[in-house]
Amino acid sequence: MSLYWPEGNIAIDIVDDPNRNPFDAAAHPDATVLSVTQEDLENLESLDEIARTVASHLGVELPEADEETLEKRRELHRMLFDA
């Protein structure tokens, strides 16, 4: 699987996704491509780093998270990946 944000010219290519549709680098030769694994996505710290990189390319500043927000993110992450 790959995800592409044309406004930031950045893509995430999940290289070990069994349903992978690789990013078409030939169609977007100047794009920044983050090659990640499912393990990267399952690790909250790695996922946060990926999100920060994408946000930076999109010109979006992520808000500082207080403890309540962090706990909500951890809970969502558990719901998505610990099922």
NORPE-V591675 format. One line per field, one symbol per residue. phi: phi as a letter, one per 40 degrees, with the letter a starting at -180 (. if undefined). psi: psi as a letter, one per 20 degrees, with the letter a starting at -180 (. if undefined). burial: + if it has 9 or more other C-alpha atoms within 8 Angstrom, else -. Layout:
phi: ???
psi: ???
burial: ???
This chain:
phi: .bbbbccbfbbbbccbccbdbdcccccbccccbccbbccdcccdccccccccccdcccgbccccbcccccccccccccccbbc
psi: qqppnhhilqqponhjphkpnqpnhhhmhjqppoorrhhghiogggggggghgggghikpopqqprhggghggggggghhij.
burial: ++-++--++++++++-+--+-++-------+--+-+++-+++-+-++--+-+-+++++-----------+---+--++-----
